[in-house]
């Protein structure tokens, strides 16, 4: 007997496809910039008085081209029944609608996707992929059907050649990365859920994903499965539950990173003149080594392995590595002139916020589980860190210790760019969401 689809049984709902009422022209607030742009294109055409039919037709073609250009740069999402999709695009069965104008396939832009449904999923397509993948007998695509920015487009052979040409002109593989994307409507109100989503803002910026959208789809079901498998070895619900728990309890990051920082925190005493405390590097190293050896002395005989001295040297060596990273952080503005990294808790907590969304998008987690994990991450971050700046510095250091090896390469540069944008952009959660929320009574 096949194992029941647990998430499907727990999380079924009736909002599988977008259904947005069409208001008076020009009055709709779109959920995101792309949809706002498409809506304005259509509204401008609909509300203009044309001199004659030829002028209106020419303008309609221009509007359609501008609409397609926007899709070419951002891509679209195609709905599939879960059992009819596949990691191999050639193995997917498109849901084709027979209509009076021919056989149509519905596609949607990212900002309009509803909350994930357990049995109806979305796959990401570029215009070129869509041109190559649609069955030959599909006459058109209905873009953003039943929304204020809907458009019906031909998908005949000539139009598909246009799609491929526009893809070549407008698509950039990394064009969606390194950008702050904020949902204008449909985001949670200020509170633990929104705060918890904001904890993933650095990674959302790097990936070009919406930081405040609780309805995570990422790059579609198949790509989310691929990314979780490649980066986390997560291929099913049980594995997602395990890594989510370990991130929330901060068991993924090596314990001794925090141990080293805690040793400095214990030595830091406020200066009489009110200046931030400073800790001598030699005293810090000595404290790290002494504490390690004191703990080892309390262990039963035989518990210390043959690599113990090498391990002690490695942990003590982290003091110098942290100091060098902090010097670079100060030079680049990640830290202020007299600040230090107090904790790397943010590295696990920030990833816990993202893992909750990744699990939800992959249908390994229910909506309730995702929200509970994000809210738990919010509380953990507020307990471990003092501000967005403090959280960011901990996250960046954790990422660098994990991946960068003091090369100050892409692993660091991505975070520096994200930090600078999130510090200055008016839509950034660091400027719109307080780090410490009022306590609920």
C-alpha positions as CSV (number, residue, x, y, z in Angstrom):
1,X,0.0,0.0,0.0
2,X,1.4,3.4,-1.0
3,X,2.3,5.7,1.8
4,X,-0.3,8.5,2.3
5,X,0.7,12.0,1.1
6,X,0.7,13.5,4.6
7,X,1.1,17.2,3.5
8,X,-1.8,16.8,1.1
9,X,-4.1,15.4,3.7
10,X,-3.2,18.2,6.2
11,X,-3.0,21.2,3.9
12,X,-5.6,20.9,1.2
13,X,-7.5,24.2,0.3
14,X,-9.6,25.8,-2.4
15,X,-7.2,28.5,-3.5
16,X,-5.3,26.6,-6.2
17,X,-5.3,29.3,-8.8
18,X,-5.3,33.1,-8.7
19,X,-8.7,34.8,-8.7
20,X,-8.5,38.6,-8.3
21,X,-11.5,40.8,-9.0
22,X,-11.0,43.5,-11.6
23,X,-11.5,47.0,-10.2
24,X,-12.1,50.3,-11.9
25,X,-9.3,51.0,-14.4
26,X,-6.2,52.5,-12.7
27,X,-7.2,51.7,-9.2
28,X,-5.6,48.3,-8.6
29,X,-2.6,47.9,-6.4
30,X,-0.6,45.0,-7.8
31,X,1.2,42.7,-5.5
32,X,4.7,43.4,-6.9
33,X,6.5,45.6,-9.4
34,X,6.2,43.2,-12.4
35,X,2.4,42.9,-12.1
36,X,2.1,46.7,-11.6
37,X,4.0,47.2,-14.8
38,X,1.8,44.8,-16.7
39,X,-1.3,46.4,-15.3
40,X,-0.2,49.9,-16.2
41,X,0.6,48.8,-19.8
42,X,-3.0,47.4,-20.1
43,X,-4.7,50.3,-18.4
44,X,-2.9,52.8,-20.5
45,X,-4.1,51.1,-23.6
46,X,-7.6,50.6,-22.4
47,X,-8.1,54.2,-21.3
48,X,-6.6,55.9,-24.3
49,X,-8.9,57.4,-27.0
50,X,-7.4,56.3,-30.4
51,X,-7.8,58.3,-33.5
52,X,-8.8,55.3,-35.6
53,X,-8.9,51.5,-35.6
54,X,-5.4,51.3,-37.2
55,X,-3.9,53.4,-34.5
56,X,-5.5,51.3,-31.8
57,X,-4.3,48.1,-33.5
58,X,-0.7,49.4,-33.7
59,X,-0.8,50.4,-30.1
60,X,-2.2,47.0,-29.1
61,X,0.7,45.3,-30.8
62,X,3.1,47.6,-29.0
63,X,1.5,46.9,-25.7
64,X,1.7,43.1,-26.3
65,X,5.4,43.4,-27.2
66,X,6.1,45.4,-24.1
67,X,4.2,42.8,-22.0
68,X,6.1,39.9,-23.6
69,X,9.4,41.7,-23.0
70,X,8.6,41.9,-19.3
71,X,7.8,38.2,-19.3
72,X,11.0,37.4,-21.2
73,X,13.1,39.0,-18.5
74,X,11.3,37.4,-15.5
75,X,9.8,34.1,-16.7
76,X,6.4,32.6,-15.9
77,X,4.9,29.8,-13.8
78,X,2.8,27.0,-15.3
79,X,0.3,25.0,-13.1
80,X,0.4,21.2,-13.2
81,X,-1.4,18.5,-11.3
82,X,1.2,17.1,-9.0
83,X,1.1,13.7,-10.5
84,X,1.5,15.1,-14.0
85,X,4.7,17.1,-13.5
86,X,8.3,15.8,-13.5
87,X,11.8,17.0,-13.0
88,X,12.2,16.3,-16.7
89,X,10.2,19.0,-18.6
90,X,9.6,16.5,-21.3
91,X,7.8,14.2,-18.9
92,X,5.2,16.8,-17.9
93,X,1.5,16.9,-19.0
94,X,0.3,20.4,-19.6
95,X,-3.3,21.2,-18.6
96,X,-4.8,22.4,-21.8
97,X,-8.1,24.2,-21.9
98,X,-10.4,23.8,-25.0
99,X,-12.0,27.2,-25.6
100,X,-13.8,29.1,-28.4
101,X,-10.5,30.6,-29.5
102,X,-8.5,27.4,-29.5
103,X,-6.5,25.3,-27.0
104,X,-5.0,27.4,-24.3
105,X,-2.5,26.9,-21.4
106,X,-2.7,29.2,-18.4
107,X,0.6,30.8,-17.1
108,X,1.2,33.3,-14.3
109,X,3.7,35.7,-13.1
110,X,5.3,35.2,-9.7
111,X,3.6,37.9,-7.7
112,X,0.2,36.5,-8.4
113,X,0.8,32.9,-7.3
114,X,-1.6,31.7,-4.5
115,X,-0.5,29.9,-1.4
116,X,1.0,26.5,-2.3
117,X,-1.5,23.8,-2.9
118,X,-0.6,20.2,-2.1
119,X,-2.0,18.7,-5.3
120,X,-1.7,21.6,-7.9
121,X,1.9,22.8,-8.3
122,X,3.7,25.4,-10.4
123,X,6.8,24.9,-12.6
124,X,9.0,27.8,-13.7
125,X,9.5,28.5,-17.4
126,X,11.4,31.1,-19.4
127,X,9.7,32.2,-22.6
128,X,12.2,30.0,-24.6
129,X,11.4,27.0,-22.5
130,X,7.7,27.6,-23.0
131,X,8.1,28.0,-26.7
132,X,9.9,24.7,-26.8
133,X,7.8,22.8,-24.3
134,X,4.2,23.6,-25.2
135,X,2.5,21.0,-27.3
136,X,2.2,22.0,-30.9
137,X,-1.6,22.0,-30.9
138,X,-1.7,24.7,-28.1
139,X,-2.9,27.9,-29.9
140,X,-2.3,30.4,-27.1
141,X,-1.4,31.2,-23.5
142,X,-3.7,32.9,-21.0
143,X,-1.4,35.0,-18.9
144,X,-2.6,35.9,-15.4
145,X,-6.1,34.8,-16.2
146,X,-8.8,36.1,-13.8
147,X,-6.7,39.0,-12.6
148,X,-6.5,42.7,-13.5
149,X,-3.4,42.2,-15.6
150,X,-4.6,39.3,-17.8
151,X,-3.6,39.0,-21.4
152,X,-4.4,36.4,-24.0
153,X,-1.5,35.7,-26.5
154,X,-1.1,33.5,-29.5
155,X,1.3,30.6,-29.3
156,X,1.5,29.7,-33.0
157,X,4.9,28.9,-34.6
158,X,5.6,32.5,-35.6
159,X,4.9,33.8,-32.1
160,X,7.0,31.1,-30.6
161,X,9.9,32.4,-32.7
162,X,9.3,35.8,-31.3
163,X,9.4,34.4,-27.7
164,X,12.8,32.8,-28.4
165,X,14.1,36.0,-29.8
166,X,12.9,38.0,-26.8
167,X,14.4,35.4,-24.5
168,X,17.8,35.8,-26.2
169,X,17.5,39.6,-25.9
170,X,16.1,40.0,-22.4
171,X,16.9,36.9,-20.3
172,X,19.9,36.9,-18.0
173,X,20.6,33.8,-16.0
174,X,21.5,35.9,-13.0
175,X,19.2,38.8,-13.9
176,X,16.8,38.0,-11.1
177,X,19.5,37.8,-8.4
178,X,20.9,40.6,-6.1
179,X,17.7,42.6,-5.9
180,X,15.3,43.5,-3.1
181,X,11.8,42.3,-3.9
182,X,8.9,43.4,-1.6
183,X,5.3,42.2,-1.8
184,X,3.0,45.2,-1.9
185,X,-0.2,43.4,-1.0
186,X,-0.8,40.1,0.7
187,X,2.1,40.3,3.1
188,X,1.6,39.5,6.8
189,X,1.0,42.4,9.1
190,X,3.7,43.6,11.5
191,X,4.3,40.8,14.0
192,X,6.3,37.6,14.6
193,X,5.5,36.1,11.2
194,X,6.7,39.1,9.2
195,X,9.7,39.5,11.5
196,X,10.6,35.9,11.0
197,X,10.3,36.2,7.2
198,X,12.6,39.3,7.4
199,X,15.3,37.1,8.9
200,X,15.7,35.5,5.5
201,X,16.1,38.9,3.7
202,X,19.8,38.4,3.0
203,X,19.3,35.1,1.2
204,X,16.1,36.4,-0.5
205,X,18.1,39.4,-1.8
206,X,20.9,37.1,-3.2
207,X,18.3,34.9,-4.9
208,X,16.0,37.7,-6.0
209,X,13.1,36.3,-4.1
210,X,10.3,38.2,-2.2
211,X,11.4,38.6,1.4
212,X,7.9,39.1,2.8
213,X,5.9,36.6,0.8
214,X,4.6,33.7,3.0
215,X,3.4,31.8,-0.1
216,X,6.7,30.5,-1.3
217,X,7.1,28.9,-4.7
218,X,10.7,29.7,-5.4
219,X,11.6,28.5,-8.9
220,X,8.8,25.9,-9.0
221,X,8.4,22.5,-7.5
222,X,11.0,20.6,-9.4
223,X,13.7,23.2,-9.0
224,X,13.0,23.5,-5.3
225,X,13.4,19.8,-5.0
226,X,16.7,20.0,-6.9
227,X,18.0,22.8,-4.7
228,X,17.1,21.1,-1.4
229,X,18.7,17.9,-2.6
230,X,21.9,19.5,-3.9
231,X,22.5,21.9,-1.0
232,X,21.0,20.1,2.0
233,X,20.6,16.4,1.0
234,X,16.9,16.9,1.7
235,X,14.7,14.7,-0.5
236,X,11.6,14.0,1.7
237,X,9.5,15.3,4.5
238,X,11.3,13.5,7.3
239,X,14.6,14.9,6.2
240,X,13.2,18.4,6.0
241,X,11.7,18.1,9.5
242,X,15.1,17.0,10.9
243,X,17.1,19.8,9.3
244,X,14.5,22.4,10.2
245,X,14.6,21.3,13.9
246,X,18.4,21.4,13.9
247,X,18.5,24.9,12.4
248,X,16.0,26.2,14.9
249,X,18.0,24.7,17.8
250,X,21.3,26.0,16.3
251,X,22.8,22.5,15.9
252,X,24.0,22.9,12.3
253,X,26.7,25.5,12.9
254,X,29.8,24.0,14.7
255,X,29.4,24.6,18.4
256,X,32.9,26.0,18.8
257,X,32.2,29.1,16.6
258,X,29.9,30.4,19.2
259,X,32.1,29.1,22.0
260,X,35.0,31.3,20.7
261,X,32.8,34.4,20.5
262,X,31.3,33.7,24.0
263,X,34.9,33.6,25.4
264,X,35.4,37.1,24.2
265,X,32.0,38.3,25.5
266,X,32.9,36.9,28.9
267,X,36.1,38.9,29.0
268,X,34.5,42.2,27.8
269,X,33.9,44.6,30.6
270,X,32.4,48.1,30.1
271,X,35.0,50.9,30.1
272,X,34.7,53.6,32.8
273,X,34.3,56.3,30.2
274,X,31.5,54.5,28.5
275,X,33.4,53.4,25.4
276,X,32.7,49.9,24.0
277,X,34.8,47.3,25.8
278,X,37.9,45.9,24.0
279,X,39.5,42.5,24.6
280,X,43.2,41.8,24.1
281,X,43.7,39.1,21.5
282,X,46.2,37.2,23.5
283,X,43.9,37.1,26.5
284,X,41.1,35.9,24.3
285,X,43.2,33.1,22.8
286,X,44.3,32.1,26.3
287,X,40.7,32.0,27.6
288,X,39.7,29.8,24.7
289,X,42.4,27.3,25.2
290,X,42.2,27.3,29.0
291,X,38.4,26.7,28.9
292,X,38.8,23.9,26.3
293,X,41.4,22.1,28.4
294,X,39.3,22.6,31.6
295,X,36.4,21.0,29.9
296,X,38.5,18.1,28.6
297,X,39.9,17.4,32.0
298,X,36.3,16.7,33.2
299,X,35.7,14.0,30.6
300,X,36.1,10.3,31.4
301,X,39.4,8.7,30.4
302,X,39.4,7.7,26.8
303,X,37.0,10.4,25.6
304,X,39.8,12.6,24.2
305,X,40.6,11.4,20.6
306,X,44.0,11.4,18.9
307,X,43.2,14.7,17.1
308,X,42.6,16.6,20.3
309,X,45.7,18.9,20.1
310,X,45.0,19.6,16.4
311,X,41.4,20.5,17.3
312,X,42.5,22.9,20.1
313,X,44.9,24.6,17.7
314,X,42.1,25.0,15.2
315,X,39.7,26.5,17.7
316,X,42.3,28.9,19.1
317,X,43.2,29.9,15.5
318,X,39.6,31.0,15.0
319,X,40.4,34.0,17.2
320,X,42.7,35.4,14.5
321,X,40.3,34.5,11.7
322,X,37.4,36.3,13.4
323,X,39.6,39.4,14.1
324,X,40.6,39.5,10.4
325,X,37.1,39.2,9.2
326,X,35.9,41.9,11.6
327,X,38.6,44.3,10.4
328,X,37.3,43.7,6.8
329,X,33.7,44.1,8.0
330,X,34.5,47.5,9.5
331,X,36.3,48.6,6.4
332,X,33.3,47.7,4.3
333,X,30.6,49.0,6.7
334,X,29.2,45.6,7.8
335,X,30.4,46.6,11.3
336,X,30.7,50.1,12.8
337,X,34.1,51.3,13.8
338,X,34.0,49.9,17.3
339,X,31.7,47.0,17.0
340,X,32.4,43.2,17.1
341,X,30.5,40.1,16.2
342,X,28.8,38.9,19.4
343,X,27.2,35.8,18.0
344,X,26.8,33.7,14.9
345,X,23.4,32.5,15.9
346,X,22.0,34.4,12.9
347,X,23.7,31.9,10.5
348,X,21.4,29.0,11.6
349,X,18.4,31.2,12.5
350,X,18.4,33.0,9.2
351,X,18.7,29.7,7.3
352,X,15.9,28.3,9.5
353,X,13.6,31.1,8.2
354,X,14.5,30.1,4.7
355,X,14.3,26.4,5.3
356,X,10.7,26.7,6.5
357,X,9.8,28.4,3.1
358,X,11.9,25.9,1.1
359,X,10.1,23.0,2.8
360,X,6.7,24.6,2.1
361,X,7.5,25.3,-1.5
362,X,8.7,21.7,-2.0
363,X,5.5,20.4,-0.3
364,X,7.5,18.8,2.5
365,X,5.9,21.1,5.0
366,X,2.4,22.3,5.6
367,X,1.4,26.0,5.8
368,X,1.0,25.7,9.6
369,X,4.5,24.1,10.0
370,X,6.1,26.8,7.9
371,X,4.5,29.6,9.9
372,X,5.3,28.0,13.2
373,X,9.0,27.6,12.2
374,X,9.3,31.2,11.0
375,X,7.7,32.5,14.2
376,X,10.0,30.4,16.3
377,X,13.0,31.7,14.3
378,X,11.8,35.3,15.1
379,X,11.9,34.6,18.8
380,X,15.3,32.9,18.7
381,X,16.8,35.9,16.7
382,X,15.5,38.4,19.2
383,X,16.9,36.4,22.1
384,X,20.4,36.0,20.5
385,X,20.9,39.4,18.7
386,X,20.4,43.1,19.6
387,X,19.6,44.7,16.2
388,X,19.5,44.1,12.4
389,X,23.1,45.3,12.2
390,X,24.1,42.7,14.9
391,X,22.1,40.0,13.2
392,X,23.6,40.8,9.8
393,X,27.2,40.7,11.1
394,X,26.6,37.3,12.7
395,X,25.0,35.9,9.6
396,X,27.8,37.2,7.4
397,X,30.5,35.9,9.7
398,X,28.8,32.5,9.9
399,X,28.6,32.3,6.1
400,X,32.2,33.3,5.7
401,X,33.4,30.8,8.3
402,X,31.4,28.1,6.5
403,X,32.4,28.8,2.9
404,X,34.8,31.7,2.3
405,X,38.2,30.6,3.9
406,X,39.3,34.2,4.1
407,X,39.3,34.6,0.3
408,X,36.7,37.5,0.5
409,X,35.3,36.1,-2.7
410,X,31.8,35.6,-3.9
411,X,30.5,34.1,-0.6
412,X,31.4,37.3,1.1
413,X,30.8,39.8,-1.7
414,X,27.2,38.6,-2.1
415,X,26.6,39.3,1.6
416,X,28.3,42.7,1.4
417,X,26.0,43.7,-1.5
418,X,23.0,42.4,0.4
419,X,24.0,44.2,3.6
420,X,24.4,47.5,1.8
421,X,21.1,47.2,0.0
422,X,19.2,46.1,3.1
423,X,20.7,48.9,5.1
424,X,19.8,51.7,2.7
425,X,16.7,50.7,0.7
426,X,13.5,52.2,2.0
427,X,11.6,49.0,1.4
428,X,14.1,46.9,3.3
429,X,12.7,45.1,6.4
430,X,15.7,46.4,8.3
431,X,14.1,49.9,7.8
432,X,10.4,48.9,8.1
433,X,10.3,46.1,10.7
434,X,11.6,46.7,14.2
435,X,14.2,44.1,15.3
436,X,12.6,43.8,18.7
437,X,8.9,43.4,18.6
438,X,6.7,44.5,21.5
439,X,6.0,41.6,23.9
440,X,2.6,40.1,23.5
441,X,0.4,40.4,26.6
